[in-house]
Amino acid sequence: MKALLFTKTHEWVQFLEESTIRVGLTDYAQKELGDLVFVNLPEVGDEVTAEEAFADVESVKAVSNVYSPVTGTVKAVNEELLDTPELINSEPYETWFIEIDNVSEQVELLSKDEYEKFIQEEE
């Protein structure tokens, strides 16, 4: 498995191939959100744009957007999240939201160390 990269909006990114990625929420994000009770996902074939919301998650506290780290096309959706959104809380780095292919543009991605430093500066 390739190393995860991270965004400043608290998504993780895993490159499956050069132009195909998986996206999920970081452990930090799920802790900040609290217990997740609902996920709204895009559909296969939808276009996503770097820095724009592609999904939202609802916790007992609030509804929050999940932002795309890249521009591309939704190749796959993790349907399991529709019935069990709490997987994001229990297994944030194993639980992906969508796979995106035809990646054309991406936001700045941080290494694990860079992301941990960013979180510390944010707190």
C-alpha positions as CSV (number, residue, x, y, z in Angstrom):
1,M,0.0,0.0,0.0
2,K,1.3,3.4,-0.9
3,A,1.8,6.0,1.8
4,L,-1.0,8.4,2.4
5,L,-0.7,12.1,1.7
6,F,-2.8,14.7,3.4
7,T,-4.6,18.0,2.6
8,K,-4.9,21.1,4.7
9,T,-8.7,20.5,4.8
10,H,-8.1,17.2,6.6
11,E,-8.6,14.6,3.8
12,W,-6.2,11.8,3.1
13,V,-5.2,10.8,-0.4
14,Q,-3.8,7.5,-1.5
15,F,-2.6,7.1,-5.1
16,L,-3.7,3.7,-6.5
17,E,-2.1,4.6,-9.9
18,E,-0.6,7.7,-11.3
19,S,-4.0,9.2,-12.1
20,T,-6.3,7.3,-9.8
21,I,-6.7,8.1,-6.1
22,R,-8.8,7.3,-3.0
23,V,-10.0,10.0,-0.7
24,G,-11.0,9.7,3.0
25,L,-11.1,11.8,6.2
26,T,-8.2,12.0,8.5
27,D,-8.3,10.8,12.1
28,Y,-7.9,14.4,13.2
29,A,-11.0,15.4,11.2
30,Q,-13.2,12.5,12.5
31,K,-12.2,13.3,16.1
32,E,-13.1,17.0,15.6
33,L,-16.4,16.1,14.0
34,G,-17.5,13.5,16.6
35,D,-19.7,10.6,15.9
36,L,-20.7,10.5,12.3
37,V,-24.3,9.5,11.6
38,F,-24.8,10.3,7.8
39,V,-22.7,10.6,4.7
40,N,-23.8,12.2,1.4
41,L,-21.7,10.9,-1.5
42,P,-21.5,11.8,-5.2
43,E,-22.3,9.2,-7.9
44,V,-20.0,7.3,-10.2
45,G,-19.3,9.5,-13.3
46,D,-19.7,12.8,-11.4
47,E,-16.9,15.3,-12.0
48,V,-15.1,16.7,-8.9
49,T,-13.0,19.8,-8.7
50,A,-9.9,20.4,-6.6
51,E,-10.7,22.5,-3.5
52,E,-14.5,22.0,-3.9
53,A,-16.8,19.9,-1.8
54,F,-17.7,16.5,-3.2
55,A,-19.5,15.1,-0.2
56,D,-20.7,16.0,3.3
57,V,-20.8,14.2,6.6
58,E,-23.2,14.7,9.4
59,S,-22.3,14.3,13.0
60,V,-24.3,14.8,16.1
61,K,-22.7,18.3,16.2
62,A,-22.9,19.6,12.6
63,V,-22.8,19.0,8.9
64,S,-19.3,19.4,7.3
65,N,-18.1,19.3,3.7
66,V,-15.5,16.9,2.4
67,Y,-13.3,18.6,-0.2
68,S,-11.7,17.1,-3.2
69,P,-7.9,17.2,-3.3
70,V,-8.0,16.8,-7.1
71,T,-10.0,17.5,-10.3
72,G,-11.2,14.3,-12.0
73,T,-14.0,11.9,-12.4
74,V,-15.6,9.7,-9.7
75,K,-14.6,6.1,-10.6
76,A,-16.0,4.3,-7.5
77,V,-18.1,5.2,-4.4
78,N,-17.8,3.4,-1.0
79,E,-21.5,2.4,-0.7
80,E,-20.8,0.8,2.7
81,L,-20.6,4.3,4.2
82,L,-24.3,4.9,3.3
83,D,-25.3,2.3,5.9
84,T,-22.4,2.5,8.3
85,P,-20.9,6.0,8.4
86,E,-19.5,5.3,11.8
87,L,-16.7,3.3,10.0
88,I,-15.1,6.8,9.4
89,N,-14.8,7.1,13.2
90,S,-13.6,3.6,13.9
91,E,-11.2,3.1,10.9
92,P,-10.5,6.6,9.4
93,Y,-7.5,5.4,7.3
94,E,-9.1,2.2,6.0
95,T,-12.4,3.9,5.2
96,W,-12.4,5.7,1.8
97,F,-15.2,7.8,0.4
98,I,-14.5,7.8,-3.3
99,E,-12.0,6.8,-6.0
100,I,-11.2,9.5,-8.6
101,D,-9.6,8.9,-11.9
102,N,-8.5,11.1,-14.8
103,V,-6.8,13.3,-12.2
104,S,-5.8,16.5,-13.9
105,E,-5.2,19.1,-11.1
106,Q,-4.4,18.7,-7.4
107,V,-4.0,20.8,-4.3
108,E,-0.8,20.8,-2.3
109,L,-0.5,17.4,-0.6
110,L,1.4,17.0,2.6
111,S,3.5,14.1,3.9
112,K,2.5,12.6,7.3
113,D,5.1,14.7,9.1
114,E,4.1,17.9,7.3
115,Y,0.5,17.2,8.1
116,E,1.1,16.5,11.8
117,K,3.1,19.8,12.0
118,F,0.2,21.6,10.3
119,I,-2.3,20.3,12.8
120,Q,-0.1,21.4,15.7
121,E,0.2,24.9,14.3
122,E,-3.6,25.0,13.8
123,E,-4.4,24.1,17.5
